[in-house]
Amino acid sequence: MKRSILFVYLTLLSILLSIDRLSAEEWFKVKWVNDGDTIVLMDGRQIRYIGINAPEIKHSEPVQKAQPYGYTASNFNKKLVFTKIVHLEFDKERYDQYGR
């Protein structure tokens, strides 16, 4: 009996400690999907995924043609995160050379 009560207390303690990691500051709503590897949050920040280099879509600034499967990657990204709430984890460097 005492072991089961201890187990319940330890389980509740671990849940309470994990709630701090899931604070509102780490969760963001996606406003827009730029392409297959970049999104825009509701606060206007552009986020580029780490470790993903999706084919590019057509851009006007700078002028760039769409690469094969660029729109496929963009549409897949939209299905995953567009208008959804996402949890972000950052690398050692929070921004790339383009400020994303």
FENBELWO-V620354 format. One line per field, one symbol per residue. ss: DSSP state (H for helix, E for strand, L for the rest). phi: phi as a letter, one per 40 degrees, with the letter a starting at -180 (. if undefined). burial: # if it has 24 or more other ideal C-beta (glycine too) atoms within 12 Angstrom, else .. A space follows every 10 residues. Layout:
ss = ???
phi = ???
burial = ???
//
This chain:
ss = LHHHHHHHHH HHHHHHHHHH HLLHHHEEEE EEELLLLEEE ELLLLEEELL LLLLLLLLEL LLLELLLLLH HHHHHHHHHH HLLLEEELLL LLLLLLLLLL
phi = .ccccccccc cccccccccc cbccccbbcc cabcacbbbb cdcgccbbcc gbbcdcbcbc bccacccdgc cccccccccc bdgccbbbbb cdccbccbgc
burial = .......... .......... .......#.# ..######## #.....###. ...#.##... .........# ..##..#... #....#.#.. ..........
//
